[in-house]
Amino acid sequence: MFPDPLSVTYAGAAVSLPRTGTDANASTYVSSVAGVDTTLVVRHDNKKRKRVNVSLRRESAVTDPFVPANSIRASMSASFTLDFPTTGLTTTDAQNLGKALRDFLTDAYILKAAGGET
């Protein structure tokens, strides 16, 4: 099990995420500070293949573009998925693939992808 609380850094600021829920296949970590909700979910699916998904979601109030005097909730999310067979490849193989992708996703490439480049 992951430690409790977890910490992520968003725009240079650390966000502490205490565990708020857990079951046999998932744990949820949530922080609500100053109108900003940050949620991290770690989920496993071990049916025909092993699938691990880690997702981070951030939701906050932003100015309504149609009525600037009002605010609306806006959210965004990022996720990371490892998917591998139950036999033949190991968790170390999956770790190596995940590390290769993590290392590829430099700040510049993330910005390019978010900006619509392929």
GROMACS elastic network, one bead per residue, 0.5 to 0.9 nm:
[ bonds ]
;  ai    aj funct       b0    kb
    1     4     6  0.88871   500
    1    27     6  0.86333   500
    2     5     6  0.84830   500
    2     6     6  0.76617   500
    2    27     6  0.85956   500
    2    42     6  0.89914   500
    3     6     6  0.61485   500
    3    19     6  0.86226   500
    4     7     6  0.89255   500
    4    17     6  0.77035   500
    4    18     6  0.56892   500
    4    19     6  0.58383   500
    4    29     6  0.83870   500
    5    16     6  0.63230   500
    5    17     6  0.52397   500
    5    19     6  0.60375   500
    5    29     6  0.75730   500
    6    15     6  0.83395   500
    6    16     6  0.59409   500
    6    17     6  0.50170   500
    6    18     6  0.62902   500
    6    19     6  0.77390   500
    6    29     6  0.73438   500
    6    40     6  0.88399   500
    7    14     6  0.64409   500
    7    15     6  0.54934   500
    7    17     6  0.57578   500
    7    18     6  0.85155   500
    8    13     6  0.82466   500
    8    14     6  0.56914   500
    8    15     6  0.53087   500
    8    16     6  0.67857   500
    8    17     6  0.76855   500
    9    12     6  0.57887   500
    9    13     6  0.52222   500
    9    15     6  0.58792   500
    9    16     6  0.87827   500
   10    13     6  0.52860   500
   10    14     6  0.63849   500
   10    15     6  0.70761   500
   11    14     6  0.84682   500
   15    31     6  0.74125   500
   15    38     6  0.80842   500
   16    29     6  0.89259   500
   16    30     6  0.83094   500
   16    31     6  0.66895   500
   17    20     6  0.86421   500
   17    28     6  0.89308   500
   17    29     6  0.51413   500
   17    30     6  0.50685   500
   17    31     6  0.51505   500
   17    32     6  0.88961   500
   17    38     6  0.77009   500
   17    39     6  0.75318   500
   17    40     6  0.76502   500
   18    28     6  0.84440   500
   18    29     6  0.52294   500
   18    30     6  0.59438   500
   18    31     6  0.68917   500
   19    22     6  0.76552   500
   19    27     6  0.70518   500
   19    28     6  0.57394   500
   19    30     6  0.65707   500
   20    27     6  0.77562   500
   20    28     6  0.56988   500
   20    29     6  0.53944   500
   20    30     6  0.62865   500
   21    26     6  0.81638   500
   21    27     6  0.56271   500
   21    28     6  0.50644   500
   21    29     6  0.70843   500
   21    30     6  0.89754   500
   22    25     6  0.77713   500
   22    26     6  0.56674   500
   22    28     6  0.62627   500
   23    26     6  0.54749   500
   23    27     6  0.64908   500
   24    27     6  0.84598   500
   24    44     6  0.87912   500
   25    42     6  0.83126   500
   25    43     6  0.57557   500
   25    44     6  0.51477   500
   25    45     6  0.69282   500
   25    46     6  0.88510   500
   26    41     6  0.69857   500
   26    42     6  0.54617   500
   26    44     6  0.62434   500
   27    40     6  0.83572   500
   27    41     6  0.57941   500
   27    42     6  0.54322   500
   27    43     6  0.66862   500
   28    39     6  0.70508   500
   28    40     6  0.58713   500
   28    42     6  0.66371   500
   28    43     6  0.86534   500
   29    38     6  0.82195   500
   29    39     6  0.56619   500
   29    40     6  0.51077   500
   29    41     6  0.63395   500
   29    42     6  0.86576   500
   30    37     6  0.71751   500
   30    38     6  0.56863   500
   30    40     6  0.64784   500
   30    41     6  0.87199   500
   31    36     6  0.79383   500
   31    37     6  0.57150   500
   31    38     6  0.51644   500
   31    39     6  0.65436   500
   32    35     6  0.65402   500
   32    36     6  0.55628   500
   32    38     6  0.63984   500
   32    39     6  0.87149   500
   33    36     6  0.53563   500
   33    37     6  0.66264   500
   33    38     6  0.84646   500
   34    37     6  0.84366   500
   34    60     6  0.89527   500
   35    59     6  0.83441   500
   35    60     6  0.59650   500
   35    61     6  0.67972   500
   36    58     6  0.70246   500
   36    59     6  0.57328   500
   36    61     6  0.73573   500
   37    57     6  0.79586   500
   37    58     6  0.56877   500
   37    59     6  0.51125   500
   37    60     6  0.63999   500
   38    56     6  0.72448   500
   38    57     6  0.56870   500
   38    59     6  0.65485   500
   38    60     6  0.88513   500
   39    55     6  0.80017   500
   39    56     6  0.56993   500
   39    57     6  0.51211   500
   39    58     6  0.65253   500
   39    59     6  0.86735   500
   40    54     6  0.71258   500
   40    55     6  0.55880   500
   40    57     6  0.64365   500
   40    58     6  0.89649   500
   41    53     6  0.78307   500
   41    54     6  0.56728   500
   41    55     6  0.53319   500
   41    56     6  0.66710   500
   41    57     6  0.86585   500
   42    52     6  0.73586   500
   42    53     6  0.58753   500
   42    55     6  0.67176   500
   43    51     6  0.81750   500
   43    52     6  0.57986   500
   43    53     6  0.52234   500
   43    54     6  0.64330   500
   43    55     6  0.85524   500
   44    50     6  0.73985   500
   44    51     6  0.57195   500
   44    53     6  0.64985   500
   44    54     6  0.89447   500
   45    48     6  0.86843   500
   45    49     6  0.75585   500
   45    50     6  0.58805   500
   45    51     6  0.50492   500
   45    52     6  0.65328   500
   45    53     6  0.85756   500
   46    49     6  0.57228   500
   46    51     6  0.62976   500
   46    52     6  0.85528   500
   46    86     6  0.77630   500
   47    50     6  0.67039   500
   47    51     6  0.84951   500
   47    86     6  0.84523   500
   48    85     6  0.73604   500
   48    86     6  0.70147   500
   49    83     6  0.68542   500
   49    84     6  0.58099   500
   49    86     6  0.52833   500
   49    87     6  0.86049   500
   50    82     6  0.78493   500
   50    83     6  0.57056   500
   50    84     6  0.53466   500
   50    85     6  0.58692   500
   50    86     6  0.58080   500
   51    81     6  0.69028   500
   51    82     6  0.55768   500
   51    84     6  0.65762   500
   51    85     6  0.86322   500
   52    80     6  0.81069   500
   52    81     6  0.55370   500
   52    82     6  0.51454   500
   52    83     6  0.65685   500
   53    79     6  0.68407   500
   53    80     6  0.56591   500
   53    82     6  0.65491   500
   53    83     6  0.86333   500
   54    78     6  0.85025   500
   54    79     6  0.55596   500
   54    80     6  0.52572   500
   54    81     6  0.64937   500
   54    82     6  0.89558   500
   55    77     6  0.69547   500
   55    78     6  0.56955   500
   55    80     6  0.63375   500
   55    81     6  0.85117   500
   56    76     6  0.84669   500
   56    77     6  0.55008   500
   56    78     6  0.53587   500
   56    79     6  0.61998   500
   56    80     6  0.89625   500
   57    75     6  0.69766   500
   57    76     6  0.57349   500
   57    78     6  0.65901   500
   57    79     6  0.85957   500
   58    74     6  0.83460   500
   58    75     6  0.55146   500
   58    76     6  0.55460   500
   58    77     6  0.63241   500
   59    73     6  0.66344   500
   59    74     6  0.55343   500
   59    76     6  0.66015   500
   59    77     6  0.87559   500
   60    72     6  0.82074   500
   60    73     6  0.55077   500
   60    74     6  0.56237   500
   60    75     6  0.65268   500
   61    64     6  0.89216   500
   61    71     6  0.59435   500
   61    72     6  0.54072   500
   61    74     6  0.61833   500
   61    75     6  0.88086   500
   62    65     6  0.87625   500
   62    70     6  0.85677   500
   62    71     6  0.52815   500
   62    72     6  0.55005   500
   62    73     6  0.62001   500
   62    74     6  0.64959   500
   63    66     6  0.87014   500
   63    67     6  0.78781   500
   63    68     6  0.56962   500
   63    69     6  0.73548   500
   63    70     6  0.61532   500
   63    72     6  0.62675   500
   63    73     6  0.87125   500
   64    67     6  0.52809   500
   64    68     6  0.51497   500
   64    69     6  0.73302   500
   64    70     6  0.55035   500
   64    72     6  0.55171   500
   64    73     6  0.87504   500
   65    68     6  0.56689   500
   65    70     6  0.86283   500
   65    71     6  0.85840   500
   66    69     6  0.89704   500
   66    70     6  0.86036   500
   67    70     6  0.56168   500
   67    71     6  0.80210   500
   68    71     6  0.72280   500
   80    98     6  0.85174   500
   81    98     6  0.83595   500
   82    94     6  0.66209   500
   82    95     6  0.83867   500
   82    97     6  0.82573   500
   82    98     6  0.68570   500
   83    94     6  0.77002   500
   84    87     6  0.84675   500
   84    88     6  0.89994   500
   84    89     6  0.69678   500
   84    90     6  0.82288   500
   84    91     6  0.84054   500
   84    93     6  0.88520   500
   84    94     6  0.68482   500
   85    88     6  0.67482   500
   85    89     6  0.64235   500
   85    90     6  0.83956   500
   86    89     6  0.73453   500
   86    90     6  0.81263   500
   87    90     6  0.73999   500
   89    92     6  0.80808   500
   89    93     6  0.60352   500
   89    94     6  0.75156   500
   90    93     6  0.50643   500
   90    94     6  0.64798   500
   90    95     6  0.85996   500
   91    95     6  0.60271   500
   91    96     6  0.85930   500
   92    96     6  0.61396   500
   92    97     6  0.86240   500
   93    96     6  0.51487   500
   93    97     6  0.63555   500
   93    98     6  0.86618   500
   94    97     6  0.51274   500
   94    98     6  0.61028   500
   94    99     6  0.85435   500
   95    98     6  0.50550   500
   95    99     6  0.60509   500
   95   100     6  0.85603   500
   96    99     6  0.50879   500
   96   100     6  0.61699   500
   96   101     6  0.87642   500
   97   100     6  0.50854   500
   97   101     6  0.64069   500
   97   102     6  0.86522   500
   98   101     6  0.52380   500
   98   102     6  0.61033   500
   98   103     6  0.85911   500
   99   103     6  0.60085   500
   99   104     6  0.84572   500
  100   103     6  0.52514   500
  100   104     6  0.61879   500
  100   105     6  0.88043   500
  101   105     6  0.62615   500
  102   105     6  0.53348   500
  102   106     6  0.78563   500
  103   106     6  0.66344   500
  104   109     6  0.78022   500
  105   108     6  0.78068   500
  105   109     6  0.56591   500
  105   110     6  0.59181   500
  106   109     6  0.52595   500
  106   110     6  0.62224   500
  106   111     6  0.86125   500
  107   110     6  0.51987   500
  107   111     6  0.61848   500
  107   112     6  0.86339   500
  108   111     6  0.51902   500
  108   112     6  0.61851   500
  108   113     6  0.86759   500
  109   113     6  0.60521   500
  109   114     6  0.84525   500
  109   117     6  0.89476   500
  110   113     6  0.51575   500
  110   114     6  0.60545   500
  110   115     6  0.84447   500
  111   114     6  0.50901   500
  111   115     6  0.60177   500
  111   116     6  0.87732   500
  111   117     6  0.88185   500
  112   115     6  0.50164   500
  112   116     6  0.64929   500
  112   117     6  0.53265   500
  112   118     6  0.77916   500
  113   116     6  0.52402   500
  113   117     6  0.50416   500
  113   118     6  0.63839   500
  114   117     6  0.73905   500
